[in-house]
Amino acid sequence: MDWNKKVKQLLNEVTPLMRTGQLADATRAIQQALRGHGMSAATAPGNAAAGPAAAWKAPLGTPDVEDAVVIDRPSAPAPDARRSAPSSSPRDARADACGTFTRVAFAGPAGAPQDHYYLSVPPGATVGTPMPLILMLHGCTQNPQDFALGTGMNEAAAPANALVLYPAQAQGANAHGCWNWFRPQDQQRGHGEPATLVAMVRDVMARHPVDARRVYVAGLSAGGAMAALLAREYPDVFAAVGVHSGLQAGAAHNMMGALSAMKNGAKGAPAREGGAGAPPLIVFHGDADETVHARNGEQLLAAALRSAPGARPEAETGQSPGGQRYTRTVYRAASGIGPGAVVAEHWQLNGAGHAWAGGHARGSYTDPRGVDATAQMLRFFLEHPRAAG
């Protein structure tokens, strides 16, 4: 069948579904039509991979992801920004059901283009029991469903009874789906994308009982760079941060600077870094990464250690079941926050490129043979609740 005719027929079928809010049925119809035509959503005409001007290399193809139940739910009023004690209130009547992965409508700060996020609620969620919350930030050309599938964080977090939040970058904010970590207006507390992402965290806290001492953030690539920014700007919100193949906060302030930092590392230390109260950091980076140079992982680590002079390194080497060798170095504080307390943990992945270590092969930017970065990040997070303030 002629492709243009096929598109017209498809639009006639899905438009009524979309107008009546039946988004899951519309998505299913589109996927079935594309498969019937021998295509996936990633290979349909007009959906070519980003060109060389993209800040991140596009994957060879985004997999079909059908593990999300797409349900638009109204945004909850944001809770008091000053709240720091664990939430113990009953779950909001609009809260998502246990054991689900849902699309939640979101009304963010004025002017924010993001209008939804995805939320995984563990099967063991119970009314009134505070739960950990993990904010997961996807990389360029990815989306929440793809990132959830590739990392497997939903399944890993379920035994810990943790909620997992996946924001979706709006295409209008960045043509390649990147978080804009390199723009000055998106590098400050209370402004731009950091403010929007924290508003999403507080939206979840208004819906579900969240332990405010166990809120964490992790990201890959551009998402990792934004995670580092959030940790610097909101140490009162995030108890620990995980950065996989990302860059330090303030590594660049424009697109050209971003491209330079990605290729060679940032030039000099950033003008502003986190202070003594910076959250503990876990870093994963492949030493063969040709998209974001491994020097960026070293710079992330150096920035964290500047707030803890004299931190003692403890290094070990090992190999994943899939054969990837690594060096894991744990840095413990010599003074200040408590002798022996972990300040940072660095995983240097030998021979690894720009991919989530140990991820699922069906997700983009994953390396299934690598160490299980998801399990290690989750372990690190749960070992580091934020100190009561």
N, C-alpha and C positions, 0 to 999 in steps of 0.2 A: 504493500500500500504506500502511496505517496506520503512522505513525511508531513508536508503542510496539511494535507487532508486529515491525516491522523491527529495532528495537533488540534485542528478545529473540532473534530469529533470528541477529543478528550476534554476540551474546554466546555463543550456543551454538557458533558457528563458531570464534571466536577464543580462548575460554577454554582449550581443550585445547592450542592452540598456545603460549599464554603459560605454561601450567603446565610444558610441556616445554622452555621456553627459546627457542622459535622466534619471537623478538620481531619480526624483520624480516618474517616471513610474516604475523604477526598485524597489524602495522602496514599492510602492503600490503592485507590483506583489509578493514580498516577504511576505508582511503582509497578502495578500489574501491567499497565499499558506499555511502559518502557521495556519491561522484561519480554513482553510478547513481541516487541519490535526488535529484540536482540540487543537492548541497550540497558545501561544503568543510568541513574540520575547524573552520574559523574561524566558520562560519555555522550549525553544527548547534545545535539547541535546547539551552539550558543552558550555552552558551559565549559569552554576550554580552560585548561589550567592557566594560572597567572603567568604573565610573561616575565622577562628578566628584570623588569623594574620593581617587581614585588620585593618587599622587605624580607620575606622568607621564601624559600623554595617551596613550590606547591607539590603535594604528593602526586604519585602517578595515578591515583584514582581513589575516590572516597567510597568506602564500602556501603552497601545498603544496610541500614540499621533499622531494625523493627522491634527493639526491645523496650521502647518507650510508649507508655500509654499517654496519648496526647489529650490532656484535659485542661481547658482554660478555666482558671479559678480567679476570682477577684483578688486584687492586692489588699493585704491587711494594713491597717494604720501602723506607721512606724512606732516602735516603742521608744521610751525615753532614752535619748542618746547617752545619758549619764549612767544608765544601769550597768552595774558591774557584778552584782551578786548573782549566784545561780538562779535561774528562773524555776519556780516551783508551782506556777499557776496551772490550772487545768488546760488541756489543749483547746485552742480556739475552735469554735463550731465549724469554721471553714477549713480546718486542718485537713491535710491529705491523708488518705487511708494508709494503714500499715502495710508494708511490703509492696509499695508502689513506686514508680518512677514517672512523675507527672510534669506536664508543662503548666506553669503558673503565670497568669497575667500579672504584670507588675507596673505600677504607676510610680515612677521614680522622681527624682528632682526635676524641676522645671527645665525643659530643653534637652533632657537626656533621651537619646534615641532608643535605648533598650526598653522593650515593653514586655519582656517575659524572661523567665529563667526555668530551669528544670530542677526538680527536687526528688531525691531518693529518700524515702522514709523506710527505716528498717522494719522487718516483720515483727520484731519484739518491742516496738514502741508502745508505751503504756501511758495512760493519762496521769499527769502530775510527776512523772519521773524525768528529771533533767537529763538531756542527752548531749554528747559531743556533736559539734557541727564542723564539717570540713568544706571549705570553699575551694572549688577546683576550677582553674582558669585554663581554657584550651589554647592551643597555638594557632598560628595563622592557617587559613583555609580549613580549619576544623570547625566542628560544632559540638554542642553539649552531648548529643547522642553518640557521636563518633568517639569523643574523648572518654565518655563513660565506658563504652565498649572496649576501647583500646587499653585503658588503664585497669579495668576491672575493679575500680574503687568501690562501686556499690556493693558488690559481693564481698569484698574484703572487709568493708566497714560494718556489714550487718551483724557479725558476731559481737562486735564492740557496741552494738546498739547506737550507731552514729548516723546522723543525718548527713547527706552529701548534697551540696548546692553547686549547680553548674550554670553560671551566667552565659548568655548568648550575646556575642558582639553583634551589633547591628551593621548590616552591609553599608548603610549610609554613613556610618562612623569611620569605616575603613573598608575599602573595596576588597581587600583580601582577608577580612575577618580578623585582623590583628588587633590586639589591645594597643592603644597608642601610648606606650610607656615612654616614648622619646619626646613627647610634646610637653613644654613647660606647663601648660594649663592642665595637664593630666598627671602632674607630679606633686601635687600639693593636697594636704588634708583639707577636706571640705569643698573641694573643687573637682570638676571633671569626672573622669571615670573612677578614680578612687572613691569619691563621694557616692557615686551610683552603686558601686559594688558593696560598699559598707551598708548602704540603704537596703540592698537585697538581703544582706545578713540580718539586719534588724527586722525586715519583713518576715523572714523565716522565724525569728525569735518571737514575733507577735502571734504566729500560728501554732507553734509547737513549744513545749517546755525544753529550753536549751540551757545547758550549763555554761554560763558566760565565762567560766574559767577554762573551758575546753573548746575554744573556737580557734580553728586553724586555717591556714591558706597554703595552697600548693599550685604550681603551674608548670607548663612546658613551654620552652622557647619564649615567644612574646608573652605568654601567660606567666612564665617564670619570672620574667623581668617585672611584670606588673605585680606579682606576688611579693617580690622584694620591695617594691615601692609601698605596698600596703603595710608590710611589716614595719617599715621605717616610719610611715606617717600615722599608723594606728597601733602602737604597741599596747595600748589600753584595750584593744579589741582582740588581737590575735596573740595566742599563747606561744605559737611556734610557726615557722615557715619552712616550706620545702620548695626548692628550685631545681628543676631538671632542664639542663641545656639552656639556661637563661643568662641574664646579665645583672650586674649590680644596679641598685637604685641610683639614678642620676648619671648613668653611663653615657647618655647622649641627650641633646636638647633640640635636635632637628633630624630630618630624615638622612641627610648626608652623614651626620655624626653617628647615627644609628648604624648605617651600613659600614662605616669605618670601624666602629666598636665590635660589630659582629665578626668582621674579618680578622681584626688584630687585637681586640681588647680595647677597653677605654683608655684614653690618653690622660694619665694622671688620676689622682683620687678625686672623687666627686666633691663639689663644694660643700655639701652637707651630708652627714652620715647619721645613723642611729646612735643614740647615746647609751649610757650604761644600762638602761632598761630595755634594750633591744631584745626581741624574742630570740630564743635559740633557733639555729639555722641548720638544715640538712641540705646538702648539695649533691646532685648527681650530674656528671658530665663525661662524655666520651672523649678520649684523647685523639680520636680521629674525626671529630666533628668538623665538617667543612662548611657548615652553615653558620654556626655560632662557635667561634674558636674556643678551645678549652681554657685559654687564658682568662676568659670571662668567669669561669667557675672559680679559678684561683683568686681573682679579684673580689668576688663575692665573699670568699672565705677571709681574705685579708681585711676587708672592711669590717666583718664581724669580729675579728680578733683585735682590731684596734680599740674596741670598747672593753676588751678584757686582756690587758697587757700581762704577759707572763704565763698565758695559758699553756698547759702542757699537752703535747701531742702523744697519742698512743696509736701506732700504726700496725695494721695486719694485712696480709695478702690472702687471697683466696680465689676460688673459681666457682662459677655458677654451674648448676646441673647441665646447662646447655653448652658449657665450655668457655664462657667468657671470663677472663681473668680480671681481677680488680684489686685496688688498694683502698682500704677503708681506714681513715684517720679520724680519731675522736679527740677533740680538744677540750680539756677540763680547766676550769678557772683556778687560778692560784690564790685569788683573794676576791673581795667584793661580794658577789652574789652567793658566796659560800665555796670554800675550797673543795675541789672535786666536782662541782656542778658542771654539766656539759654546756659549753658555749656553742659549739658547732660540730658537725660531722660531715666529712667529705668523702664521697665515693668517686674515685677515679676509675673509669671503665676502660680497660685496655682494648684498643682496636675498635671501640664503638663509635658510631656516627651520631647523627642528629635524630634520635629516636628514644622513646620511653622504654627503659630497660625492663625486660620481662613482661612486656605488654602482650595483649592478645593479637594474633596475626590478622584478625578481621578489622582491626582498627588501623587508622593511618598513623605514620610516624611511630611505629613500635618495633622493638627488637626482642622477639620471643625467646631468644637464646640467652638473654642477659639476666643479671641478678633481678630479683623481684623488687623493683623500686617501690611499687605500691605497698607491699607488705612492710618494707623497711621504713617508708615514710609514716605509715600508720602506727607502727611500733614507736617511732621517735615522737610522734605527736602525743600519743597517750602517755608517754613517759614524762611529758612536760606540760602539766596544767599551769595556767598563769597563777602567780602568787596572789593571794587575797590582798586587796588594797583597801 
